[in-house]
């Protein structure tokens, strides 16, 4: 497992942008996949985006074309660039890691994103 710390959340107006960061406690070079999930009040946690060690990405339909996930192995950090934010993007965003290709087994504490005018 790996310890993950998210940052970059906050309050933003609709149409605005935020970049979330997820710092890992060790090298992410060999981590099979990393991703972002989110959970809004009263809702289940849902997938936002994932990225494999090879750079393949996957996005929820609701964020395609607006969000971009990336990883910087040299900095042991994963990013989520969020553009054209909508009120329905409001949620706690969690970083996660799948160390061995067997499922996401490490989670950060979450960072709040609020989209409101």
Contact map, one row per residue, 1 for C-alpha under 8 A:
111000000000000000000000000000000000000000000000000000000000000000000000000000000000000000000000001000001100000000000
111100000000000000000001110000000000000000000000000000000000000000000000000000000000000000000000101000000100000000000
111110000000000000000001110000000000000000000000000000000000000000000000000000000000000000000000000000000111000000000
011111000000000000000111100000000000000000000000000000000000000000000000000000000000000000000011000000000111100000000
001111100000000000000111000000000000000000000000000000000000000000000000000000000000000000000010000000000001110000000
000111110000000000011110000000000000000000000000000000000000000000000000000000000000000000000110000000000001111000000
000011111000000000011100000000000000000000000000000000000000000000000000000000000000000000000000000000000000001000000
000001111100000001111000000000000000000000000000000000000000000000000000000000000000000000000000000000000000001000000
000000111110000001110000000000000000000000000000000000000000000000000000000000000000000000000000000000000000001111000
000000011111000000000000000000000000000000000000000000000000000000000000000000000000000000000000000000000000001111000
000000001111100000000000000000000000000000000000000000000000000000000000000000000000000000000000000000000000000011110
000000000111110111000000000000000000000000000000000000000000000000000000000000000000000000000000000000000000000011111
000000000011111100000000000000000000000000000000000000000000000000000000000000000000100000000000000000000000000000111
000000000001111100000000000000000000000000000000000000000000000000000000000000000001111000000000000000000000000000111
000000000000111110000000000000000000000000000000000000000000000000000000000000000011110000000000000000000000000000000
000000000001111111000000000000000000000000000000000000000000000000000000000000000011100000000000000000000000000000000
000000000001001111100000000000000000000000000000000000000000000000000000000000001111100000000000000000000000000000000
000000011001000111110000000000000000000000000000000000000000000000000000000000001110000000000000000000000000000000000
000000011000000011111000000000000000000000000000000000000000000000000000000000111100000000000000000000000000000000000
000001111000000001111100000000000000000000000000000000000000000000000000000000111100000000000000000000000000000000000
000001110000000000111110000000000000000000000000000000000000000000000000000011110000000000000000000000000000000000000
000111100000000000011111000000000000000000000000000000000000000000000000000011100000000000000010000000000000000000000
000111000000000000001111100000000000000000000000000000000000000000000000001111000000000000000000000000000000000000000
011110000000000000000111111100000000000000000000000000000000000000000000000110000000000000000000000000000000000000000
011100000000000000000011111000000000000000000000000000000000000000000000000100000000000000000000000000000000000000000
011000000000000000000001111100000000000000000000000000000000000000000000000100000000000000000000000000000000000000000
000000000000000000000001111111100000000000000000000000000000000000000000110100000000000000000000000000000000000000000
000000000000000000000001011111100000000000000000000000000000000000000000100110000000000000000000000000000000000000000
000000000000000000000000001111100000000000000000000010000000000000000000100100000000000000000000000000000000000000000
000000000000000000000000001111110000000000000000000010000000000000000000000000000000000000000000001000000000000000000
000000000000000000000000001111111100000000000000000110000000000000000000000000000000000000000000111100000000000000000
000000000000000000000000000001111100000000000000000110000000000000000000000000000000000000000000111110000000000000000
000000000000000000000000000000111110000000000000011110000000000000000000000000000000000000000000111010000000000000000
000000000000000000000000000000111111000000000000011100000000000000000000000001000000000000000011110000010000000000000
000000000000000000000000000000001111100000000011111000000000000000001000000000000000000000000011100000000000000000000
000000000000000000000000000000000111110000000011110000000000000000000000000000010000000000001111000000000000000000000
000000000000000000000000000000000011111000001111100000000000000000000000000000000000000000001111000000000000000000000
000000000000000000000000000000000001111100001111000000000000000000000000000000000000000000111100000000000000000000000
000000000000000000000000000000000000111110111100000000000000000000000000000000000000000000111000000000000000000000000
000000000000000000000000000000000000011111111000000000000000000000000000000000000000000001110000000000000000000000000
000000000000000000000000000000000000001111100000000000000000000000000000000000000000000000100000000000000000000000000
000000000000000000000000000000000000000111110000000000000000000000000000000000000000000000000000000000000000000000000
000000000000000000000000000000000000001111111000000000000000000000000000000000000000000000000000000000000000000000000
000000000000000000000000000000000000001101111100000000000000000000000000000000000000000000000000000000000000000000000
000000000000000000000000000000000000111100111110000000000000000000000000000000000000000000000000000000000000000000000
000000000000000000000000000000000000111000011111000000000000000000000000000000000000000000000000000000000000000000000
000000000000000000000000000000000011110000001111110000000011000000000000000000000000000000000000000000000000000000000
000000000000000000000000000000000011110000000111110000000011001000000000000000000000000000000000000000000000000000000
000000000000000000000000000000000011100000000011111000001111000000011000000000000000000000000000000000000000000000000
000000000000000000000000000000001111000000000011111100001110000000001000000000000000000000000000000000000000000000000
000000000000000000000000000000001110000000000000111111111100000000001110000000000000000000000000000000000000000000000
000000000000000000000000000000111100000000000000011111111000000000000000000000000000000000000000000000000000000000000
000000000000000000000000000011111000000000000000001111110000000000000000000000000000000000000000000000000000000000000
000000000000000000000000000000000000000000000000001111110000000000000000000000000000000000000000000000000000000000000
000000000000000000000000000000000000000000000000001111111000000000000100000000000000000000000000000000000000000000000
000000000000000000000000000000000000000000000000001111111100000000000000000000000000000000000000000000000000000000000
000000000000000000000000000000000000000000000000111100111110000000001000000000000000000000000000000000000000000000000
000000000000000000000000000000000000000000000000111000011111000000000000000000000000000000000000000000000000000000000
000000000000000000000000000000000000000000000011110000001111101100000000000000000000000000000000000000000000000000000
000000000000000000000000000000000000000000000011100000000111111100000000000000000000000000000000000000000000000000000
000000000000000000000000000000000000000000000000000000000011111100000000000000000000000000000000000000000000000000000
000000000000000000000000000000000000000000000000000000000001111100000000000000000000000000000000000000000000000000000
000000000000000000000000000000000000000000000001000000000011111111100000000000000000000000000000000000000000000000000
000000000000000000000000000000000000000000000000000000000011111111100000000000000000000000000000000000000000000000000
000000000000000000000000000000000000000000000000000000000000001111110000000000000000000000000000000000000000000000000
000000000000000000000000000000000000000000000000000000000000001111110000000000000111100000000000000000000000000000000
000000000000000000000000000000000000000000000000000000000000001111111000000000011110000000000000000000000000000000000
000000000000000000000000000000000000000000000000100000000000000011111100000000111100000000000000000000000000000000000
000000000000000000000000000000000010000000000000111000001000000000111110000001111000000000000000000000000000000000000
000000000000000000000000000000000000000000000000001000100000000000011111000001110000000000000000000000000000000000000
000000000000000000000000000000000000000000000000001000000000000000001111100111100000000000000000000000000000000000000
000000000000000000000000000000000000000000000000000000000000000000000111111111000000000000000000000000000000000000000
000000000000000000000000001110000000000000000000000000000000000000000011111110000000000000000000000000000000000000000
000000000000000000000000001000000000000000000000000000000000000000000001111110000000000000000000000000000000000000000
000000000000000000000010000000000000000000000000000000000000000000000001111110000000000000000000000000000000000000000
000000000000000000000011111110000000000000000000000000000000000000000011111111000000000000000000000000000000000000000
000000000000000000001111000100000000000000000000000000000000000000000011111111100000000000000000000000000000000000000
000000000000000000001110000000000100000000000000000000000000000000001111000111110000000000000000000000000000000000000
000000000000000000111100000000000000000000000000000000000000000000011110000011111000000000000000000000000000000000000
000000000000000000111000000000000001000000000000000000000000000000111100000001111100000000000000000000000000000000000
000000000000000011110000000000000000000000000000000000000000000000111000000000111110000000000000000000000000000000000
000000000000000011110000000000000000000000000000000000000000000001110000000000011111100000000000000000000000000000000
000000000000001111000000000000000000000000000000000000000000000001100000000000001111100000000000000000000000000000000
000000000000011110000000000000000000000000000000000000000000000001000000000000000111110000000000000000000000000000000
000000000000111110000000000000000000000000000000000000000000000001000000000000000111111010000000000000000000000000100
000000000000011000000000000000000000000000000000000000000000000000000000000000000001111111000000000000000000000000100
000000000000010000000000000000000000000000000000000000000000000000000000000000000000111111000000000000000000000001110
000000000000000000000000000000000000000000000000000000000000000000000000000000000000011111000000000000000000000000100
000000000000000000000000000000000000000000000000000000000000000000000000000000000000111111100000000000000000000011100
000000000000000000000000000000000000000100000000000000000000000000000000000000000000011111110000000000000000000111100
000000000000000000000000000000000000011110000000000000000000000000000000000000000000000011111000000000000000000111000
000000000000000000000000000000000000011100000000000000000000000000000000000000000000000001111100000000000000011110000
000000000000000000000000000000000001111000000000000000000000000000000000000000000000000000111110000000000000011110000
000001000000000000000000000000000001110000000000000000000000000000000000000000000000000000011111000000000011111000000
000111000000000000000100000000000111100000000000000000000000000000000000000000000000000000001111100000000011010000000
000100000000000000000000000000000111100000000000000000000000000000000000000000000000000000000111110000011111000000000
010000000000000000000000000000111110000000000000000000000000000000000000000000000000000000000011111000011110000000000
000000000000000000000000000000111100000000000000000000000000000000000000000000000000000000000001111111111100000000000
110000000000000000000000000001111000000000000000000000000000000000000000000000000000000000000000111111111000000000000
000000000000000000000000000000110000000000000000000000000000000000000000000000000000000000000000011111100000000000000
000000000000000000000000000000011000000000000000000000000000000000000000000000000000000000000000011111100000000000000
000000000000000000000000000000000000000000000000000000000000000000000000000000000000000000000000011111110000000000000
000000000000000000000000000000000000000000000000000000000000000000000000000000000000000000000000011111111000000000000
000000000000000000000000000000000100000000000000000000000000000000000000000000000000000000000001111001111110000000000
100000000000000000000000000000000000000000000000000000000000000000000000000000000000000000000001111000111110000000000
111100000000000000000000000000000000000000000000000000000000000000000000000000000000000000000001110000011111000000000
001100000000000000000000000000000000000000000000000000000000000000000000000000000000000000000111100000011111100000000
001111000000000000000000000000000000000000000000000000000000000000000000000000000000000000000111000000000111110000000
000111000000000000000000000000000000000000000000000000000000000000000000000000000000000000000100000000000011111000000
000011000000000000000000000000000000000000000000000000000000000000000000000000000000000000011110000000000001111100000
000001111100000000000000000000000000000000000000000000000000000000000000000000000000000000011100000000000000111110000
000000001100000000000000000000000000000000000000000000000000000000000000000000000000000001111000000000000000011111000
000000001111000000000000000000000000000000000000000000000000000000000000000000000000000011111000000000000000001111100
000000001111000000000000000000000000000000000000000000000000000000000000000000000000001011100000000000000000000111110
000000000011110000000000000000000000000000000000000000000000000000000000000000000000111111000000000000000000000011111
000000000011110000000000000000000000000000000000000000000000000000000000000000000000001000000000000000000000000001111
000000000001110000000000000000000000000000000000000000000000000000000000000000000000000000000000000000000000000000111
